[in-house]
Amino acid sequence: MYKPILLKNFLFTGFFSLLALTSVLFGGTFWLTGCFYETNDDIILTLLISGFSGGEPISDLTLYLHGISVLISKLYQNLPGVPWYGFSLYSLLFIITILAFRFMYQVLKPMVEPRVIYGIILLFYLANWYEHVFWFNYSRLAILLAGVASLNAWLDLRLHHSGIKKRLLAYGSLFFLALCLRPSFAVFGIGLTLPFLLLNKQFYRVSFKRTAYLLLPFLLAGVFFSAWLKIKSTPAQTNYRHLDVQKSQILDYNWCCPLPSKPNEKLLYTGLSNWFLADKNIQNFLQQQRPDGKYFQKEVLVFKFQQFLPELIRSQFLIIILLAAHIVWLIRSKATNNLFRLFSYHFYFWSLLFATGILLKTPPRVLTPAISLLLLMHLTFPLPFSKSIKWPLLFKFCGLLLLVLPIYRINHRANWQQQRQKQSEAVIAAIQNNFPHYVIVTAGLENELRALSPFKNYFARKNRLLFLTGWQTLDPHYPGYLQSLAGKTNLAGALEILSRREKVVWVSNPQMTIFLVRYFNYFYQTTFKFTLIKPVKGASLPNNLNFYQVEKVI
């Protein structure tokens, strides 16, 4: 009898069970719903790192994936048929998930049986965490890794584990990795957990010795990363970071600017609004813009405020129910000390999240990881389990709904994403089948590169892609790519040469072609004529992508 009991305890406790559970959940998500990119950022990063877009592989992306992109690029060069970007970052997400589940297990272990813990983990996954696996974006990893590493560091110090210095050093290394993924998002992730690192158990004063133990590895990681980034940066990369910040202030955060009145500035503003960032005139115009407090207060602030709360409730409805249920439970149990700590932390968390949403932005790749960390931190406020508590039938019914509703929501989202993926893959197939080995000049194609699979390779050097729109056109490598395509480093000169060549086709929409004709005519006295070849099969209706032949009118 002893051995079966020992085996049973082994299967339901410890690392093995968490590894098995994580594997089952990841595998189930992939096979039942599929995995999709949340935005076109990841597919564009893949094209840059792998060289599948036709240029030389870019191993240093300047803004993101510091050091990581070097490794992934090498893997693509040696085994180009494997989707290394997806495999590499999903492997990291797998490790982060095990650390999150380990945190939950260790926090709940003194209160409930292992099987109950796994039930809570399953509910947590269905209600929130599955989105990171199902709807992937590399930015999520930076927030989650920084937050989960700091929470595990806090937990290990609290549990007085042996070898704590080595453990904290390991967690500091994980934070360094989070900074490599995306520095600003890693800082945001650890900012969400800051009260746990700074304050004592009562949340009313700083515990200096405890804080020094916890923060030192993370501070050292930040210092080392900043020094490394400064040493390896070139002047062109520094300028790229500056342009990216200014681009974000206008296009992402809406810190400025009102519509200009001058004709040339109207054209530049229109180009900027359509992410046409490849030309020097646009970049010079971008550098001239400054945040406008009056414009933001008058035109943007109220709109962002009106959008933030409805979007939060709509996208996180089930999570809000879970959080409210926990708070009600604590109130009914009269756990006043826990309530004070919990409300103190909620005030901090929502103030930080609200400020981020209003001053910056909180898309799902920011909001959902933040809520994931909030749920994990909620578990540190003990649930006062007691048989004396009598829960009304309504609460039991709500508990059942919390298990059913996530499954319905996941199924609905999966159907939509699968349909969107088919459209995007149809667009890629239309380009490759109709114009194999052509140079594809695109303005607006990136809007169709959504919901693609992290575990497939797209384009794979079958075409040479020249993007005219998108954040990647600010990259320092862009002029060199123009040089390799057309022998010119300036955009207008390169497009003029490409317009005289065979095996060059444009993919754009009618609105963008009209703008491009006006733009190059005004700033370069060059007239391009767009001749419609045929629509791009599979393109979504708002974009109306077409194939065009473009020639310069003499």
N, C-alpha and C positions, 0 to 999 in steps of 0.2 A: 504493500500500500504506500510505502514511503516514496518510492521512485516515481510512480504516476503523479503523486501530489507535488513532488519537487518539479517534475516536468511541466505540470500545469501552471505552477507559479512562475516558472521561467518563461513560458509562452506569453503570459499575460503581464509581465513586468519587465522593465529595463529596456536597454537599447534595441535588442532583437525585435521586440514587439513593436516599437516605434518605427523601426526600419521597415518591418513588414507592412504595417498600417500605411505608412507614407507611400510605399511602392504600390499597394493596392489602390489607394486614392488617386495617385498620379496615373496609373494604368487605366483605371476606370474612367477618369476624366477624358483621357486621350481616345479611348475606344468608344465611349458612349456619346460624347459631345464633340470631340475634336479640340484642337488647340489653335489659337488664332493670334495674330499680332493686333494689338489695340490700335496702333497708328501706322503710318508709313515710315516712321523713323527707323524701325528695326530693319526693314527690308532695304532701305537706302544705306544704312550702316553696313549691311551684309554686302551690298554691291560694291561699296567703297573698299571694304577690307579684303574681299575675295578677288576683286578685279573683274568680276563677272560683267560689269557694265562696259568693258572694253578697254579700260585704262590700266595702268600699273596698279597693283594692290597698294593700298594706303595703310600702312601699319601704325602710324601715329595720327590719331584723329583729332588731336589738339584739345578738344572739349570733353570727350567722353572716353571710357574704356582705356584709360591710361595703362600701358603695359599689357593689358589683357588683349587688346587688338593686335599686338605684335605676335602673341602666341597663336591666336586664331588665324591670322593671316598666313603664318608659317604652315599651319595645318591644311589650309586651303591649297597652298602651293604644292604640298606633297600628296594630298588625297583630295582633289577638287570635287569628286563626286559625292562627298559626305557633307551634309548641312552642318558644318562645325559651329556656326554662330548659335543656332538653336540648341544643339546638343550641349555646348559649353555653358551657356547661360541657364539652361534648364537644369543642368547638373548642380549649378550653384543654388538655384531655387530649391532643389531637392534638399540640399544641406541646410538651407535656411529653414525649411519646413520642419525638418527633424529637430532643429534647435528650438523652434517655436513649440512643437509638441512636447519636447523634453521639458521645457519651462512649465507648460501646463501640467504635465504629469507630476513634476516635483512639487509644485504648489498645491495641487489637489490631493496628493498621496496621503497626507495626515488626516484628511477629512472623509474620504470616500474610498470604496473598493476600486481596484483597477478596472473592472468591467464598466463601472459607472464613469470612470475617467475617460475611457475610450468612447463611450456614448457622448460625453460632452465634447470631446475632440471632434467626433463625426459631425455633431451639430454645428460646431465652430467652423468646420471646413465647408459644410453645405451653405451656411448663412453668409460666409464672408471669404474665407481663404481660397476657395476653389477659383475665384476670379483671377487670382494671380497666375494660376496654371492654365485656365481656360482662355484668358484674355491678356496675353503677355506683352510686357514692355520692359525694356532693360532698366528704366528709371525706377520701377517698383522695387527692384532688387537692392538698389542703394538705400532706400528708406528702410526696407525690411531688415536688411543685413545690419545696418547701424543700430536700429532699434532693438532687434532680437539679441545681438551681441551684448549690448549694454544691459538689457534685462537679465540675461544669463549671468553676467558678471555680478550684478546686484544680488541675484539669487544665491550664487555660490558663496559670496561673502557672508550673506545672511545665514546660510546653512553651515558655515565654518568647515567647508570641505578642505581636505588635506591638499597640499601643493597649490594653495590659492594663488601664489605669485605667478606660477607658470600658467595657471588658468587665465588670470587677468591679462598676462602678456599675450596669450592666444586670442583673447577677445579684442585686445587692442589691435592685433594683426588683422582680425576680421574687419575692424573699423577702417583700417588702412585700405583694405580691399574694397570696402564700400565707397571710400573716397575716390579710388581709381575708377569705379563704375561711373559715378557722376557726383562731383564734390558737393555741390549745393544741396542735392537731395540727401546725401549722407548726413550733412550737418542738420538738415531739417529732421531726419529720422532720430538722431540722438537728442535733438532739442525737445522732441516729444516726451522722451523719458528722463529729462533733466531733473525733475523733482526727486526721482528715485535715486539719482546719483548724488544729489547735493544735500538732501534733508534727512533727518533721522526718522525713525519709525512713526513718530507722532506728527511729522510734517510741520513743525513749527519753528525749528532752528537748524542751522547748519551743523552737521557733525563733522568736525574738521579731519579727524584721523580717518574716519570711514570714507569721507570724500576724497582725501588724498590717495588712499588705496585704489578707489574706483576710477578716479579721473585721470591719474597719472598715465596709465597706458594709452588712453584715448587722446590725451593732450600730446604725448610723444608721437603717436601716429599722425596727428594733424600737423605737427611741426616737421616731421620727416617728409610727409607728403608735400607740404608747401615748399620746402627746400628743394626737393627732387623736381617738382614742377618748374620752379624758377630756373634751375640749372639747365634743364633740357629744353626750355622754350627758346624759340628763335624770335626775332623782331616781327616776322610775318605772322607767327602764331599769336603773339601778344596782340597785334592789331586785329587778328581774327576774333579773339576773345572780346575785344572792345566792341567790334562791330556786332557780334552776337548779342551782347548785352543791350546795345542800342536797338537792335532789331526786336528783341523781346519786349523792351519798354513800350514800343509802338504797337507791334502786331499781337503780342500775347497779353500785355498788362494794360494797354490802352492809356498810358500815361500822357500821351499827346497824340495827335495834334488836330486842330480844326482844318477843314478843307481849304487849301490855299486859293488865292484869287488869280495869281499870275498863270498864264497858259503853260509855261515850261514847268512850273512847280506842280500844276495839276496833273501833268503827264507823269512826273516823278512820283507824286503821291499815289496815283492810280497803279503804277508799276509796283510800288512798295506794298500796297494793299493786296496785290495779286502775287506777292512773294517773288516778283521779278527782281532778284538781287544780284544778278550776274554782271551787270554793267557798271563801270566806274562812276558814271553820272549818278546812278541810284545810290551807290555806296557813299559818294561825297555828300549827297543830299541827306542820307541817313546820319552821317557824322555831324551834320549841322543841327539836328533836332535835339531839343532838350525837354525834359519833363515839364509839363505845364500844370501846375497845381490848380489854377482856376478852371481850366478845361476839364480836368479830372473831376473836380468837385461838382461842376455844373452838368457835364454830359455823361459821366461814367459812374460816379459813386452810387447814385440812387439805383441805377440799372443793375449794377453788380450786387447791391444789397438785396434787391428784389429777386434776383436769380439764385442767390446762394442758398437761402433757406428752403425754397421749394425743391431745388435740385437735391439738397441733402436729404430731405424727407422722402423724396421719390426713390432715390437710389439706395438709401440705407434704411428703409422702413423696417425691415425685419430686425436689423441690428438695434434700432432705437427701441423696439419692443423688448429685446433681450436685456438691454441696459436698464430700461424702466423696470422690468421684472426683478432684476437684481436689487435695484434701489428700494423697490417696494418690500422685497424680502427683508432687507436690512432694517427698514423702518418698522415693520411688523415685529421684528425680533428685538427692537429697541437697542440696537448696537450703536450707541451714540458716538463712541470713539471712532468706529469705522466710518460712520456717516460723515463726521467732520473731515476726516482724511480724504474720503471719496469726493465730497463736494469741493474741497480745496483743489484737488487734482483736476476735477471737471472744469472748474473755473479757469485754471491755467490752460488746459488742453483746448477748450473751445475758444478762448481768447486768442491763442496762437493760430488755431485753424481759421477762425473768422478773419483775423488780420491777413493771413496768407491768401484767403479767398477774395478779399476786397482789394488789397494792394497788389497782389500778384494774380494767381489763379489756382483753382483746385480741380483739375480734371480727374477722371477715375483713377489714373495711374498715380495720383497724389492722395486723393481722398480715401480710397479703399485701403491702401497700406496704413494710413494714419489710423483709420478705424480698427484695423487688425491689431495694431499696437495698443489701442485703447482697450480692446477686449482682453488682451493678455494682461494688461495692468489691472483690469477690473478683478481678475482672479486673485490678486494679492490682497484684496480686501475680503477676509474669510467669510464664507457662507455659513451662517449659524444653523447647521442642520439639526433638526430636533423633531422627534416623533410627536411632540405636543402641538406642533403647528398644524392647523387644519386649513387646507386650501379649498376655497370654493370650487364648484364644478366649472365655473367660468375660466379659472386659472388652468385647470386641467385641459379644458378645450383649447385654450390658447397655446398650451404646450404642444398639443397634437398638431395644431396649425403650423407651428414653427418647424415641424419636421416635414410637413407636406408642401407648404408654400415655396420653400427654396427649390424643391425638385421641379415644381411647375415653372418657376421663374427660370431655372437653368435650362429646361427644355425649350422654353420660348426663345431665350437668347441664343441657344445653340442653333435653332432652325434659321434664325435671322442671319447669324454669322456664316452658316454654311451656304446660304443663298448669296451672301455678299462675296464670299470667297470664290464661288463659281463665276460670278461676274468679273472679278479681278483676274482670275486665271484665263477667262475667255479673252480678255483684252490682251494679255501677254501672248496667248496663243495666236491671236489675230495678227499681231505684229511679227512674230517669228515665222508664221506660215506664209504670210503675204509678202514679206520683205526680208527674207533670210540674208544675213551677212551685210545688211545695209547699215549705214549710219542713220540713227534715229534721233532727230532733233525734237525735243519735247518741251512743251510749255503747258503744263496742266496734267500731265500723265500721272504725276505722283498722287493726285487725288483719287486715282483708281487703284493704287497699290495698297489697299486696305484689306484687313481680315485674311491675309495670306498665311500660309502654314509655316511655323518655325522649322519644320522637319522636311522641307523641300527646297531645292535649289531652283532659282528662277533666272532666266536669261542665259546664264552659264556661257558667256562669251559668244553667243550666237549673233548678237548685234553689238554695235558700239553706240552707247547712249550718250547724248549730250543734253543734259538738263539745263534749261534756261530759268527755271523757277525752283524754289526750295532753298532751305537753309544751307544745304551742302554746296551751293554755288559760291558761298563766301569762303570756302576752304582755300588755304594757300596753294593747294595742288591744282586748283581749277585752271589757272592760266597755263600751267604746264600741259594739262590735258588738251586745251585748245591748240597749243603748239604742236602736239603730236597728231591732232586731227587735221589741222589746216595750215600749220606753219606760222600762225599768228597767235600772240598772247592776248590781244584785245578782242572783245566779243564781236564788235561790228565787222572788223576785218576778217575774222574767222568765218562768220556767217556769209559774208560776201563771196569768199572762196568756195565754201560748201555749196552755195547756190549755183555754181557753175559745174559742179561735179555730178556724175551719174551715181547711182546707188546711194542717194541721200533722200530721205523722206521725212516730212514733218508730221508730228502728232500733236494736235492742239484742238481748241474749240473756237467757234466763230468770234466770240467776244474778245478772246485773247489775240487772235490774228488781226483784228481791227486795231487793237491797241498797239501791237508790234509794228504795224505799218505806219501808224502815226508817230510812234516813238522814234524809229530810225530815220524817218523822213525829217522830223523836227531837229534832232540832235546831230545827225550825221549826213543829212541831205542825201540819203540813200533810200530808194523806193523798192520795196520787195513786193512781188506779186504772188499771192497765194491762190493756187488752182486746186480746187477740190478733186480728190481722186475717188474716195468713197468713205462712208462712215466706218468707224471702228466697231466691229461686232462685239457686243457684250458690254459696251460702255454704258454707265448709268445715265439716265435722262438729263439730270441737271448739268452734267458736264458736256454732253454732246460732242464727244471726241471724234475727230475726223482725220483721215490721212490727207496730206497736202503735198503738192509739188511747189517748191518756192524758187523763184528766179528773180534776179535783180533787173529792174527796168532801167534801161540806159536812156 
